[in-house]
Each structure stands twice: as structure tokens, then as C-alpha cells.
Amino acid sequence: MKVRPSAGTRRLELPLADSETIYDVVVMGGGPAGYTAAIRGAEYGLKVALIDASPKLGGTCLHVGCIPTKALLFNAEIWDHLKDAAEYGISFGEGGAAKPALDWAAVLKRKDAIIARHVKGLEFLMRKHKIAVMAGFGRLTGGANGGVHTVEADANGAKSLVKAKNVILATGSEAKLLPGLVAGGNILTNIEILSLAAPPKSLIVIGAGAVGVEFASIFRSFGTEVTILEFLPRVVPVEDEEISKELARVFRKRGIETQTGAKVEKVENTSAGVKVTYTGANGMVQTKEAEKVLVAVGRGPLTQDIGLEKTRVELERGLVKVNEAQQTAEPGVYAVGDIVAGLPQLAHVGMMSGMVAAAKIAGRAFRPVRRERIPGCTYCEPQIGSAGLTEAQAKEKGCTVKVGKFPFAGNSKATVVGRHDGFVKIVSDAQYGEILGVHIIGPQATEMIAEAVAVMELEGTVEEMMFAIHAHPTLSEAMLDAYGAVEGMAINA
């Protein structure tokens, strides 16, 4: 459930919304989709108010999602390098007798400091752009009255009203749990696992999507015995099949057990930790015990109790239906981010959809969010970055495809950084050479995928990219070799 703030918890130095002003737009939600829409609207010259249920801006992404998990992943990466310090000419004490020690409290302190710094950054941006802010759980009171919408902000019973010509719904999502399961004790979601007093000795992760494999990667680096249970036939099931296969291979090498086709039947707290009962791919009922269990089976939209029933806004499985301008069926009401039907629940998608809505409200030109141009990034070790169609999707669409693959084992910079696992895969149209999809697993994949998005946005071809100079030595050279591999002409393989 969305946390409801105490009245007056918002920092007083922020501009405060009032009930007398009629704003051009009021944004319901202060996560990436909401604050981006608010800032872009202000940049267009709109008078903007923002209502958020939390006392601190940033939403799930900043407080219990993207940012803290990536902070822990970076710590895990450094720790992995330190475990191999001798290879890099680094020793601890005379003859390397001493070993690096993990200070988990310091790890958490750094994570929290990163969050705090960016909360202050958002508060600065609210002041800079004169965006009025109000703490409270936002609810629409109905449709527009005389072209003006009214939103109620409920701060633990202290209710205020904000009026605007337009409303942007950006209320976000929350972690799903298995039916009948309640987080608590040794049963964790992405929220509770971020504040554990110490890395658990053993961890069962239910779900092998991005959240599941990232936490599996983090805690395996810190010495936890990790088992992943995934209901579908492969890990990271939204990715290209070859990416899934490679991640499973590298995870096995790292000592992470993955079981696919596993249907969880029951999760129980025990005196020693937790016990999970599941039906395996072989149809046999099995049990697995661990100190903790993380439930990472997806996220659900926060669209309940926000007044949609009083409007013409249409829902599809709890998600809001919108057109390409992010408009709902209720005039003057827009929806962006995790609550939108048909879009992946990614912070960067929320941000861009917020920019689209702000542009439409301001009467400015915009380009709609195109699903096939959305980069997907998973920050486990090895990293995954993908954009466009998988090989299977391209074939399902009737495309005649040509595929090129280049392994990081042939990339000199990968040797320098000690990361040889993985590859770059290019899916292209055989007739015209248009690049239909790019799939990367390996070092800095989440950074490298930006090139692929730009290329596909500009309808680049394999031939053009084979002659696009990539600096040497860089990891991005693997992209150049992968383009060449489509034509059987990779230089380094």
C-alpha cells in the first residue's frame, strides 16, 4: 500500500501548493515519472503543482528501487575485484597475509547517503522551477468542472484541495506478493531486503526477472548461498533466449543455483529461517530452506483509491489505458509511468512518458513512446542491455533475419577489466540490413545499449555501422565487431 505521510512532513523550504491557485497541471506522484513531468512542464512555462504521498520525493526508484540496488551492485563489483586483488598487483599487508574485510554497516551507510543526496537534488529542482509541492495521498474528486479538475491531498486525515486544468497520474507501483503471502520476518520484498543487518548466509529468490537476478547477484558476491526459483522456462524471460542461456551459465559458474519451471506452492517462516515448498520442472514436490526468501514476482499498479471510479478513465487489468500522448479517456487527465497499460514498468519509460504528457499539455511537439525503442537494463553480473526485437520476435513478425554475435572474449578492453563472459548479438533485416534488435550480456552492457537505441531510432543499417569508427581499446568495439559478424566479417573473432 502507498505510505501516507504525516501532515507537515514535507520540507518547509519547498514551494507549497495552495487551494486558491488554479494550476496548469497537477502531478499526482513524486517518482521519476511524476517529477520529470513536473519539471518538463515548468520548463515549458506551465504553472505546476505536485502531490506526493511520501515525505520525501523520489518514489520507489530512488528510495527502494533503482538507486539503492545499483549502489549495492557497485559495492559488490568492487568487492569481487578485491577478492582477486593479487591479480591486479594489490596486496593487504606484508605478503598479502591480511584479507579485505566487509563492513556491511558502511555499505548501507553509503547507499543511504546516495539516496539522501538525490532527495536534496530533487528538492533543489522543485525550488528552481517554482513547482508547488504538497504532501498527501492524491485523489481525483471527479471529472472537470468548468474545465478545472480538483484533486484532494490527504495527509493522514488532514485534507487539502488543489485545482488544475490538467492532471497527470503518476502514482507508480508496488511489489507483488504470492497469493496469501505477507512480507515479514524472513519473507522479504525489495524494500525489506535493502535494510538487512547483515548479508544472509542463504537466500532463496522467487522470480528471475531483473529484480530477482540483481539481488541474487549482489548477495552472491557477498558470500550468500543463493537459489533462484523461476516459474517460467528460463531466467530473465523477457530477454532474447541466448541471453537467458548465457546468464544461467555464468550464474552456475558463480555458484548461483537456478531452477526454472518451478511453481512455488507455499512459503513459511521457520525458527531457523524460511522454508519454500515448490513443484519442480519434473513435477515432483520439493522443499528448500534458507535464512531468508526474497519474493520478486513483479509489480502491480497503484491505481486503487485515487478516484478513478469518479471519472471516465479506463482500466485494463488495473492499468490505465492511454493514447500516444498519454491521455486517458477523461479529458484533461493523463497517465504516465508504471500505471500505464502496454508499457514496461521501467523508470526511464516513466520519465519519457512524463515528458510526452507535459509536451502535449503545453502544446509542444513530441514523439510518442515506442516500445521497440525502449532499452531494458539488468545490472547483475554480468550486466544485460537490450533494445528492439529478439530473434524470435523478429521471426514471429515475418522478418527474414540475419544475426551477428561477437564474444567479449575477443575484446581487448574486456581483458583489461577482467570480464570475458558474454557477447553482443545483432538482429537485422536480411534484405535491407536495418537493425531490428541489439542484445548485450557482459561488462557495461547497460551503458553500451544506448548506442543501439540511437542507431535504431535513426533506422541505421548494418553496413552503415560497420563503417562507424569505435575507439580502441573500448568495450564498445564489441558493437563494431558484432555489426561485422552479421556479414561474417568480425575482425577479432
N, C-alpha and C positions, 0 to 999 in steps of 0.2 A: 504494500500500500504506500501511497505517497505520504511522506512525512509532513505533518502540519506544523508550522512554526509557532513559537510564542510571539505574541504581539510585541513589537518594538525590537525584535532581534536583528533587523537589518541595520547595517552600519549607518549612523546618523549623517555622515558626510555625503552620502549619496543623494542625488536629487530625488525628492519624494513625489509620487503621483498624488493627485487630488481629485476630488469628485466633482469639482466645478468646471474643470477644463474639458473640452471635447478634443480628444487627440485624433490625429490622422489614423493612428494604428495602435492597438494594444496587443502585446505579445503575451500569451499565456505559457510560461515556461522559460527558465533561465539556463537551459543546457546549450550545447553547441548550436542546434537548430534555432533556438529562440534568441540567444544573444547575438548570433550572426545576423538574423533577420532584423533585429532591433538596430544594430549598428549600421547595417546597409541602408535601412530606412532613414535613419538620421543623416547619413551621408548624402542621401537624395533630397534632403531638406524637409523631411516629414517630421511632425511632432509625435514623438514615440513614448509610450509607457510600457513597462514590463512588469508582469506579476509573476512571482515565483514562490513555490511552497516551501523552499528551503531558506534558512537564514543566510546561506552563502551561495553566490552564483556559481555556475559551472556544471550543474547537473550530474548525472551518473558518470559521464565520461571523465570529468575532472576529479571527482571525489572517490568513486569506487569502480571505475572502469578503465578507459584507455590510458590515462596518465599514470596512475599508481601502478598498474600492471607493467607498463613499459619501463617505469623506474626500477621495478624489481627484476625485470628481464635484463636490464643493463647491468645491474649488480651481479646477476647470475652469470652473465657473459664475462665480466671481469674475474669473477671467482673461478670460472672454468679456465681462464688463461693463467691465473695464479697457480692453479693445481699443476700446470705444465710449465711453471716458471723457469725451471732449469733449461728447458729447450730454448728459451728466449734470453739466456745468459743472466738470469736473475736468481740470486740465492738469498736465503734467510739465515743469517748467522754464519759463522765460520764453517766451511764445508757443507753448507746447506742443512745443518743439523736441525735448525728451527723450522717450523712449518707455519704457514699463514693461518690465522685464527679468524673465525667468523664471528663478528659482533652483530647479532641479529637486531638488537635494540637500535644500533646505529643505522642499520639498513632501513628500518622502519622510520627512524627519525628523518633520514634523508628523503624518503618517499613523502612524508608529511610536509616537509619544508618545500618541496617542489609544488605540492598542491597549494600550500598557503601563498607561495609567491604568485601563482597564476590566479588565485582568487583576488589578490590585490590588483593584479593586472586588469582583470575584468572590471573591478570597481573603478579603476582609473579611466577605463574606456567609457563607462557609463557617465562619469563626470565630464569627460572630454566631449562627448557627443550630446550632452544635456538630455540623456534618456531618463525619464522619471521612473523610479523603481518603487514597487510596493510588495511587501512580504504578505503572502497569503495563498490559500488554495483557491485558484480561479475557477469560476463557474459562469457560463453564459446564463443570462436571465431570460433568454428567448431570442426571437428574431429582431431585426432592426425596427426601431420606432422613429419614423421620420428620417430615415437614413442614418440613425445613430444606434449603435449597439451598446448595451450595458453589461459589464462584467462585474460579478461580485468577488471580492477578495476576502476569504475567511481565514483569519489568523487566530485559530483556537477560540472561535466564537465571537471575536471582535471583527465585525463585518464592515467593509467599505465598498463603495461603488466607483467604478472607473468607466468613463464613456469614451467611445471612439467610433469613427466612421468605418473602420475595418478592424477585424480581429484575426490574429494568426495563432492557431492552435499548435503548440509545441510542447506538449505535456510529457512526451518521452515514453519510456517503457520500464518494465521491471523484470527481474529474473523469474522464470517459470520454475515450478517445483512439480515433481511427480504427484499424481492424484493421491490425496490423503497424507502427503508428507509435509511436515512443518520444519523449517530451519530452526536449529537449536542444538545445544550440546555438541556432539561431534558431527552433526549434519550441517554442512556449510553451503552457502551460495557465494557468489563473487564478492559479497560485502563482508561477511564474517571472516573469510579466509585471508583478507588483507590485514587483519589485526591479530593474527595468532601470536602468542607469546614466544613461540619458537617453531622452526620447521618440524612438522610431524615426522616420526620415524617411518610411517607408512601412510599412504593416501590412495583411496580409490576415487577415480574421476568418472562420473557418469556423463557421457557425452563427449564426442571427439570433434566438435566444431572448434572455432577459433578460441573461445574462452577455455574450453577443456584442455586443448593441447598446449595452450600458453601456460596455464598453471601447472600442467604436468611437466613441462619443460623447466619452469622456474624451480620447482621443488626437487626435481631430479638432480639439477645442478647443485643444490644444497644438501644432497645426500639422502633424500627421501626415497623409499621404495614405492614406486608408482605403478598402479594398474589402471588402464583405461577400459571402460565398458561402453561400447557403441552399439546401438540398436541396428543401424544401417550396415550394409555390407562392407563399407570401407571408412577409414578415418578421413577427416576434412571432406565430407561427401559432396560439397558444392564445388570442389576443385576438379581439374582435369584428372582422369583416372591415373595417369602416370605420376602425377604429383602425389596423390594419395599413397601409391605404392612406394614411392621413394621415401616419404615421411615415415611410413611404417617400418621400412628397412632401417633408416637411421635411428629411429626410436628404439628398435630392438638392439642396435649396436650400443646405444646409450644405456641400455638396461631398463627401458620402459616397456612394460608388458601391455600389449593392446589386444583386446578381444572384440571382434566385430560380430554382428548378428546376435548380440547379447541383449535379451529382454529382461530388464530389472523387474522383479516381482515384489520385493519387499526390502526396506531399509530400516534397520533397527539400531538404536543406541544400546550399547552394552557397557558393562562395568569396565571393560578393558578398552573400549573404543566404539567400533561400529561393525555391524555385520550386514552384508548385502547378499540377498538371495536372487539369483537370476537364472534364466533359461539360456543355455549356450547355443551356438550355431548348430551343434549336434543334437539339439532337442533335449539334452539332459539338464535337470535342475541342479545347480551348483551353488555353493556359498563361498564368500570371500570375506575375510575380516581384515580390518586395518584400524589405525588410530583415528583417522578422520575420513570423511567422504565429502567430496565436492559435487554438487548437483549442477551440471552445466548443460541443460537440455533446451536452451533457447530463452527468448524473452517475449513477454506479452505487452501489448499496448496499454497505456494508461488513458483510456477513454471513458471510463465509468465515472459517474458523479461529477461530470464537468458541464452538465446542462445540455448535452446534445439532444436529449429527448424533447426539448422545448424548441428545437429548430428543424430545418429540413436537411440537415447534414445526414448523409447516408453512410452506413457502416457495412463492411464486408469482413466477417469473422472478427469483429471488434476493431478493425482498422478502418480509417476514414478514406472514402473514395474522393479523389480529386481529378481535375483535368490537368493538362500540361502546364498551366500557370499556377498550379497548386490550389485552385479554387474549389470549394465544396459546392454542394447543391444549395446551400444557404447564401444568398447574396451578401457580399462583404465579409464572408468568413473563409479563411484559408487554413490549410493544414500542412505541416512540414515535419520532417524527421521520422522518428521511429513509429509514429502512429499512422503513417500513410500506407494505404494498401498498394501492393505492387512494387515497393522499393525495399531494398535490403536495409536492415537496421544497422547502419554504419554512421559514425559521427560526421564524416566528410560528405555523405549523402544528405544528411540533415542540414549541414551548413549550406550546401549548394541549393537545396530546395528552399531554404530560408531566403537566400539571395534572389531566387526566382520570384518568390512571393512579394518581396519588397519592391523589386523592379516593376512588377505588374501593378501594384498599388500606386506607385509613383508615376506610372505612365511611361516607363522607360523600356527600351528594347531588352529582350532576354532570350536565352536559349534554354529550352526545357531540359530537364534531367533525362539523359538517355541511359537506360540500364546497361546497354552493351558497352558503354564508355566509363563505367564505374570501376575503379581499381579496388580489388579485395586484398587486404593485407593481414597476414597472420605472423606474429612476432616471436614464435617459438624458435628453437634452434634445431634444425635450420629454418630460416625465415621463408615465408611464401608470399609471393606477389603475383597477382593475376589480373587480367583485364580482357574483355571481349569473350568470344565463344571458345568453349573447349572443343577438342577434336570431335567428340561425339555429338555435341550440339550443332557444329557446323555441318556434319554429315546428315543429321536429322533434318536440317533446313534445306537439304538437297544440294549443298555446295560440293563441288569436286575440289578436294583439298590437297595441298602439298604441305608436308610437315618438315621442319628442320629442328634438330636438337644439338645442343653443344654442352658438354660437361664442364663443370668448373675445374675438374682435374687438369684440363688443358689451359687454364688461365693463370698467368704468372702472378698476378696480384693475389689470387686465391692462395697460391703457395706462400706468398709473403705473410698473409694474415692467418695462415694455418687452417683454412676452411676449404676442403676439397669436395665435400659431398654436394650433390645436387646438380642442376642443369638449367639451361634456358630452352624453352620449347616455343617455336613459332608455328602458328596455324595460319596458312594463307590460302587464298583462292588460286586454284591451279591455272585458270585461264588468264586472269589479269594481274596476278601477283599481289592483289590487295591483302593487307594483313588483317586477319579476322580475329585473332586472339594471340595473346602472349602469356606464357605461364612460366614462372621462375620459382625454383626452390634452391636456396643456397645463401651465401653471405650477402647481406644488404639487399636482398630481394625486394624488401618493402620500399627502398629508395629507388632502385632501378626501374620499377614498374611505371614510374611517372613518364619515362621516355615512351613506353609503349602506348600510354593513353594519348600523349601528344601526337604520335605518329598516326594512330587510328583516327583521332579527331580530324586530322588533315588528310585522311584517306591515302596514307603513304603506301608504297609498294615495296616488295622485297628488293627489286632492282635498285630503287632509289636508296634504300637503307644500306645496301651492300657497298655503296659509294659515299656513305655518310661517315666522316672521319671520327673515330672514337680515340680518345687519348690513351697513350700507353705509358706505364702499365696501370690499368684500372680494371675493376670488376666489370664495368660497363662494356669493356671489349668483348665480353662473352656474348653480349647482344649482337655485335657485329658478326662474330663467328656463327651465331645461330641463324642470322639472316642468310649468310653464305651457305649454311648447312641445308637450307631449303632447296638450293640448287646443287647440292652435293659438293660445295666448294668452300667448306670451312678451312681456314688456314692452319689452325692449331689442333686439329683432330684428324 
